[in-house]
Amino acid sequence: MKQKYLITHLLRGEGLSEISVKGYRVRRDLLYTETDEWVRVEGDIAVVGITDYAQKKLRNIISVELPRRGSSVSKGESVGVVESIKAVADLYSPLSGEVVEVNERLRDSPELLNHDPYGEGWVFKLRISRREELDSLLSAERYAEKIGRE
């Protein structure tokens, strides 16, 4: 009960660019999936990465299997793998579309996902084919509530 109040209290900070829940950062300018990917929409392109919550759960990331550039993917489809010394996790496409770019730097520096998950650690860019799928993504507030329940 007390924990729920804390999350609600943090969500009311309208001027803040990030929400902090249990030590995890949730950026307000992004959309999120239930499977812990973030999405930044730039016109008809979606930039996709893993959340601060996901990278902290995985801990020391040692490799990333990236989706293939030019491939068509469907919302919810596994498009890659993130491996840490602790676990292996699938990376899911948050939307349907065509992979137009991948972050090649992650091949040699997968630790970018740990150090800067919302910046240099982006994973791939997707040309959105079904914009209506954006409605199924979580707002920062809803994602923060999800983290708070786990």
N, C-alpha and C positions, 0 to 999 in steps of 0.2 A: 504494500500500500504506500509506504513512504517513498519507495523507489519510483512508483508511477507519478507521484507528485513532483519529484525532482525532474523527471523527463518533461512533464507538462510545463513546469516552471521554465525550463530552458527553452522550450519551443516558443514561448511568448516573447522572447527577445527579438523583436522584429528587425532591429537595425543590424543585427549580427550577420556576418557572411557565412558563419559556420555554426553548427549545432554540435555540442559535445555531450555524448551519452556514454557513461561508463568508461571514459577516457578515449573513446573513438570519435574521430572527426567526420562530420557529415556536412558537405558543402551545400549551401542553399541554392546555388545556381545550376545544379545538376539534377538529373532524374536517376532513378535506381530500380534494380530488379530484386525480386525475392531471393535470387541466387548470388547476390552481392557484387553485381557489376554496376558501374555508373555510366551515364550517357550524357554527353554534351552535344546539343543540336546546333549545327552551324549551317543554316539553309537546308539543303537536301542531304547533308552529310551528318552522320552521327559518329562522334569520337567516343570510343569505348575503352574502359579500363576496369580494374578491380578496386573495390573500396578500401578505405583505411581499415575497416573492420575485417575484411577478408585477408588483407596482407598481414595484419597482426595475429590472426588466428593461424595462418600458415607459418609465420615467423620467417626464418632465413630461406628466402627463395633462391634456388640454385639453377633452375632452368625454366624456360617457357617455350612451349610448342605453339607457334603462331598459326593463324588461319592462312590459307593460300590466297594471295592477291588475285583478284579476278573471279574468285569463286562466288557462287550464289548461295546464300544461307537463308534459313528460315528462323523466325522467332523461336527461341527456346532450344535451338539445335546446338549441340556441343561443337565448338569450332577450334578448340585448342586445349592445352593442358598447362597448368602451373604446378611445378614441383618444388617442394621445399625439403629440408632435411627431416621434417616431421611428417609430411603428408603429400599426396598428389590430389589436385582438384581440377575438375573440368572447368573450362571457360565457356560460357553460353552466350549465344548471340541474343541481345535484348530485342532486336528487331529483324525483320526480313529485308534483304537487299543484297547488294554486291560489295564484296570487300575491295576497296579501292586503294588501301594503303595499310601497311603493317609497320610497327615500330621495330625496325631492324636492330636498333641499339640493344634491345632486350636479349638478342641472341648471345652477345658477348657480355652484357651487363644486366642480368636478370634482377640483380639487387635494386635496380631503379624502382621496381614495384614496391619494395620496402621503404626506400628513402623518399620517394616522391610519387605516390600512387595517383594523385590528381593532376600531376604535371608531366614531367619527363617520363613517367612510367605508364603513359597511355599505351594501349595494346594494339588496337586497329581502328581503321576508319571505314565506315559503311555508307554506301549510297542508299538512302532509305527508299524502299519500293512501296511500302504500305504505311503512310503517315498516320492512319487511324490506330495503328498499334502503339503509338506514343501514349494514347489514353490509358493503356494498361500498365504503364510504368508508375513507380511510386514517387511522390514528392519527397523532398528532404524530410519534412515533418513525419510523413508516414514511414519512411525508412528508419528514422530515428526511433519511432515507436516500436518497430520490428526488432531493432537491436536491443531496446530496453526490455523486451519480453524474453530474450534468449539468455 
